[in-house]
Amino acid sequence: MGVIMKRIIIMLAVNFITLANAVSHAQIQPQNISESQTDDLQLQKVRAILRESPLIDGHNDTPWQYMRRVNYDLDRLDLTSDTAMQRNPVRTDLKRLRAGCLGAQFWAIFIPPPRNGEENIVKSVLEQIDFVHRMIERHADSLEFAQTADDIVRIHRSGKIASLIGVEGGHAIDNSLAVLRMYYFCGARYMTLTHSHYNDWADSSTDEPVHKGLTPFGIEVIKEMNRLGMLVDLSHTSDDTVRMAMDISEAPVIFSHSCARAVCDAPRNLPDDLLKRIPQNGGIIMVNFVPNYVADDYDKEEKLEERRLEQAFPEQREKAREEMRNWRHSRRPSEVKLPQVADHIDHIRKVAGIDHIGIGSDFEGFGRSITGLEDVSCFPSFLVELMKRGYTDDDIRKIAGLNFLRVLREAEKTAQRLQSK
């Protein structure tokens, strides 16, 4: 072997070692993936999870928007078009529901309490229930009516959005168990015991207490809801009402659109002592996206202004309301962002546990929106935020919908047991 050949062999060996080191170095060094690429990967993962496991939103007020905007005219507010492009946009349409990966949606039935008894509340509620059925029928290629947990699973697998009904406000039954039963037979699968004011049999979280919780008739309402299989929804109710309802209900209760009071000190949110009771009952709290119930500052200032106006106009309630409307119009509240909603999830997980959390957006039921949660297309982004915080795939499935399916199935089993008696 000549000198030239030896040099060639040495050069080849050196090159081989250099190449081997480079390959080894590339294997042990992390890839340089940008934050946006990571977000995209996690978003794809969330969407894959939601194709397998349904995302269930516990509260959307689209029927209310149809009533107040277009008197339930499905032609004048078309869900098949991009409603964001309208002059006075709403946050819900079929395109954005698809983008949001919705597997099931509770359409809330809300009619304000009648003033001085002049309104036929039952007629108004039935008209809104009728609208939901017409809406589902009109968009049968995308929506399908659901009444049970098995319906939700089946419809989600078919590629449609399971559509359920929840009645918001116990005043809707007009103090009649017969009316309650008729709502159930029309498809209502939960009823919120109160709205923002007390009714004849239950106290609200945002009104003066008059019953110290529930009256004897209120107790009968809960028992009949258990017997029917209608979920007892305790959003909006006072702390005393929550305690009594949890003591009475034989089925798990829900909070269809509430947050944690320790994170945001708003009366509609739950304090820790009541959060701790949810696992004992087997229920669920479905975190909402209302800025006033997510971040403190605006809500506290609003309450202070309300008290000031009440004192300034003690016998002029309409004047106080007008001044309050002007205050809201002139005030620019601080921005509330998506991660602040996730803070509520974090807190509830610590206090009540991962098995008792869901999502109840309350879209179409409030004015200003949260940055990052502007409409129904944003649910996957919210779940990505949770994933960034260390929530596992199973955690995401539970929060998105599996926890609610468990609660609904337990309510169905309770109803079967009670009816068998």
N, C-alpha and C positions, 0 to 999 in steps of 0.2 A: 504493500500500500504506500503510495507516494505522499509527499508533504501536502500537496493540493487536496488530495482525497481526504486526509485527516482533518484539514481545515473545514472542508465542506461538512463532514460529519459533526464536528464541534458546533458549527453554526446552526445546523439542523437541530441539534440537541438543545442549544440555548433557546432557539425559537419555540421549540416544543414546550420547554419549561415555562417560558413567558406566557404562551397561550394557555397552558394549564392553570397558571396562577390567575390569569384574567378571568377564565371561566369560573374558577372557584370563588373569586372575589364577587363576580356577578351573582352567584348563587346565594351568598350569605348577606349581600347588601339589599335592603328593602328597595322596592321600586319607587321611583319618584312620581307618586300619584298626587295630583293637585286636590285641593279641598272640593272643588266643584265636581271633579271626577268621582271622588268618594261619595258625594251627595247623590250623583246620578246612579252609582252602583247600589246605594242603599234605597233609593227610590224604586229602582227596578225590583229589588228584593221585596220591598213592602207591597208593590203591586202584585208580585207573584204570590205572596202570602194571602192577599185579599181575593185573588182568584180562587184559592182553595177554601178560604174561611171567610164568612160574610162580615162585612163592615155594617154595623147597625147603628143608625143615628136615632136617638130617642125622641127628638123634638124638632119639627120644622113647621113654621106658621104660614106656609104658602096658601092654605085655604083662606086665612084671614086677609092676606094681601089681595086675593081674588075678590073677596067680598067688598073691601073698602075701595079698591081701584076700579074694578070693572063690573061689579054686581054679578060675579060668577060667570061672566061671559068668556068662554074658552077661546073664542075667536079673537077677542080684543087683546088677550095676553096669551100668546102662543108659546107653550113650553118647548116646541120643537125648534124655535128660533133662538138665537143668542140674545137672551133678555138683557145681557150686560150692555148691548148696543142701543137699548131704548133710552128715550129722553129721561125717564124716571125709572132707572133700572132696579130689578130685583136680583137676588143672589142665587136663584134656583132656576135651572132649566135642564132638559134631558141631556144636552151635550155636556154640561158641567157636572151633572150627577154621574155620568159615565166616567168623566175624567177624575172624579173623586172616588171612583171604585166602590160606590154604594151598593151594598148587597141587600139592605132593607132600610126602609124609611118609615118612621112614624109621622103621619100627617096629623098635626094638632088641630082639634076643633075648639075654637075659642070665640065666644060671644061675650062682650062685656056685660056685667051685671045690669039688669034693667033699672032705670031710674024711676022711682016712685011707682014701680009696678006696672008701667004703661006698656011694656013690651012683652009679647008672648015668647018667653025665652025658649020653651021647648020647640016651638015652630022654627025659630031661628037656628037652633042647634041642628034640627033634622034637615033643614035646608043646606047647612054646611056639610053634614054627613053625605047628603045626596050629591053635593058637588064633588066630593072626594071619589065617590063611586063613578060618577060620570067622567071625571078626569082619568081615572084608571082605565075605564072602558075605552075612552078616546085614544089613549096611548097604549093599547094592549100589546103592541110590539115591544114595548120597553118596560111596562109596569104590569104587575099582577097582584090582585087582592090576596092578602094572607090573614089567617086568623090564629094559627098555631105555630109552635116552634118548628115542627116538621114542615109546615108550609114554607117557612123562611128558608130552610135548608134546601128544599126541593126547587123553589123558584130561583134561588141564587145559582144552583147548579145548572139551571136551564138558560142562564145568561140574562135573565130579567131582574128587575128590582122589586123585591117583595114590598108591598105597600100595606101598611097597617094604620089603624085609627086610634088616637088617644084623645080623650075629652079633657080639656083644661079648665078646671074650676067646678067645684061641686054645686055651685048655684045653678048649673045647667040642668040638674035633675028636678028642680022646682019642688024640693022636699018630697019626692015620690019614689019609693022603691020600684014601683011598676015602671016608671020612666027609666030608671037605672037599668032595669032588665031589658027594656026595649033598645036602649043604646047598645047593650052587649050583643043583642041579636042582630043589630045593624052593623056589628063589626068592631065596636070599641073594645080595646083590650087593656087600656088603663084609664083611670080617671084621677086627675090631680084634685085633691080634696078642696083646696081653696085656690083663689088667685090672689091679687094684691089686697083684697079686702076680706074681712070675715064674712061668713054667710050665717044662715040660721042655725047651723049645727057644728061649725068648726072655725077655729081662729087662724088668722093669717099671720105670717112673719112680718108684714109691713103695714099692720093696722093695729089699733088698740085691741087688746084681748078682752073678750066679753064672756067667753065660755070656760076659761081656764083649760082650754084644749078642745075636747069633744063633748057634745051633749049626748044624752041617751040615744037620740035618733042617729047621731053621728056614729055611735058604736054599732047600731043596726046596719048602717050603710057599709061599714067595713066587713061585717059578718056576711052580708049579702054579696059583696064583691068577692070575698073568699069562696063562697059557695058557687058563684058563677064562673070563677076563673079569671076575673078581671083584676089586673094588678093595681094595688093601692099605691098611688104616686103622692109622695110627701114634699115635693118641691113647692115652694111658696108658703108652706104651713108653718105655724109657730113652733117653737121648741116644745111646748107643752103638748101640742097636737101630735108632734112626732113621737114623743114618749108614750102617749096613750095609744096611738095607732100601733106602735111596735109591740106594746103589751098585749093588744087585742088580736092582731092579725095572726092567723095560723099559717099564712103563706108569706114568702119573702116579699118585702116592700121594695119600691124603687124610688129614686129621686131622679126624675127624667131630665132635669136640667138645673143642676146646682153645683157649687164649688165648695172649697174649704174656707171656713171663717178665720182660721189661724193665718192664712195667707192673705186674705182680703176680708176685712172686717165689715161685711155687709150682712144684714139680717137674713137675707134669703139663703146664705151659705150655712153649712153645718159646722157647729163647734166640735172640738175633738171628742167630748164625752158622748155625743151622738154618733160620730163616726165610729167610735169603738163598739157601739151597739150593733152596727150593721152586720158584722160577721156572726154575731149571736143569732140574728134574725135570718141570715142567709141572703140578704138583699144586695142592692147595688146602687152606687151613686154615679150618675152619668154627667161628666164634667161639661160645662157649657162655655160658649164663646162670647158672652156678653161683657163688654169692657168694664161696666160698672161693678160686675161681680168677680172680675179677674184681678183688677188693680185697685188699691185703696184710694188714691188721692181724690179723684173726681167724685166718687161716691160720698166720701166724708164731707167734702165741700158742698155738695148738693144737699145733703141732709141738714147741714148747718144753715144754709140759705132757706130751706123749707121751714125750719123752726123759726127763723127770724121773721119770715113773712107771716107765719101763723100768729105770731105775737103782734106784728105791726097791723094786721087786718083781722082781728079776732072774730068779727061779725060780717066780714066780706070775703067769703070763701072763694067766690068767682074772681074777685080782684087778686087774691093771693095766688090763684092758679095762673092768671094772666101774667103776673109779675114773674112767676116761676118759669113760665114758658119763655119770657123775654130773657131771663137770666141764662137759660140753657142755650138760647139762640146766640147770645153775645159771647158766651164763655167758650174758649177753645181748650178742651181738656187735653191733658198730656197723652202722648202716644202710648198705646198698649201693644205689645208685640207677642208673637206666637210663643216664644220660650216662657213667658209668664203664665200661660195656660199650663204648660208642662210642669211648672213649679207646683201647681195644684195636684197634678197626678203624683208627683214625687211625695208630697206630704200625705196624701190619702193612702198611698202604698205603705208608708211607714206606720200609719195609725190603724188602718182597716185591713190592709193586705191587698195583694195583687188580684185576688179572686173577686173583689167587690168594686171594681172600677169599670165604667163604660163611658160612652160619649153621647151627649145630648146637646147638640150645637145651639139650638134656639134660633137658627137662621130664619130670617123674615120676621122675627119678633122684636128686633131692636134696630136702632138707627146707625150710629157710627160703628165701624168695624175694627177688628184687631188686625194690625199689620202682619201679613203672612197668612191670615185666615179670613180673607175678604169674601169668599163665597164657597159653595159646596164642592168646588173642584180641589180644595186645599186640604182635605182630610189626609191624603198620603204624606204631604209635607209635614203635617203634625206628627204622624207616626214615625217619620224619619227622625224628627227631633228626639223622640223617646228612644229610638234605636241608638242615637249618638250618646245618650245618657246611660247606656248599658242595658237597656231592656232587651230581653231575649226574643227570639222568634215566637216562642210560646207565650211570652208576656204580651206581645203585640196582638196575637190571636185572641187572647182573653179580653183585653181592653177593647179591641175592635168589635167583638160580638159574642164570643163564646161564653163570657160571663152572663150576658143578658139571656142567651139561649137557656142556660142552666136555670136562671131565675124563672123564666116563663114556663119551663117544663115543670118546675116545682109547683108553681101556681096551678098548672093544669092537673097535676097529681092530687093536690089538695082539694080542688073542685070535685074530682072524681070520688074522692073519699067522702067528702061532705054530702055529695048528692046521693051516694049509696046508702046513707042513713035515712 
